[in-house]
Amino acid sequence: MYSEEAIEGLIHKIRDEAGPYSEAKGRRVYLEHYRQSLLAMIIQELEAADKDGTAHNRLEAKARADRRYVDLLRELQEAVVQEELSRLRVKAAEYQVEVWRTKQANMRMERSSYNA
């Protein structure tokens, strides 16, 4: 059974993880939107340098193979990992608090059934 201090610690853990989780989620969302912008910028660069009139889908394929785009995808991958780790830390602490609450409710019910 968890002590009051342990439950308080779990609540602090949830609160302390809220900042890193928010930052990780914000970074992921930003990178997802920036990915679209970067792709458009690279396509524009390729179009400006293209003298042959290459089809747009071919330019997009080249843009997706561009080192800058691939590097951004790696950053996005890391951002998703950090967001999920943070989210799971919060969920784990929440589940522990819920287990404690359930045990407390069960003890109250048991005491009331014995009129204690």
Residue pairs with C-beta under 8 A, 6 or more apart in sequence:
1 100
1 103
2 10
2 96
2 100
7 97
7 100
10 93
10 96
10 97
10 100
11 93
11 97
13 89
13 93
14 90
14 93
14 94
14 97
17 86
17 89
17 90
17 93
18 90
20 82
20 86
21 83
21 86
21 87
21 89
21 90
24 79
24 82
24 83
24 85
24 86
25 83
25 86
27 79
27 82
27 83
28 76
28 79
28 80
28 82
28 83
31 72
31 75
31 76
31 79
32 76
34 72
35 69
35 72
35 73
35 76
38 68
38 69
38 72
39 60
39 63
39 64
39 69
42 62
42 63
42 66
42 68
42 69
43 56
43 59
43 60
43 63
46 54
46 59
46 62
46 63
47 59
50 59
63 69
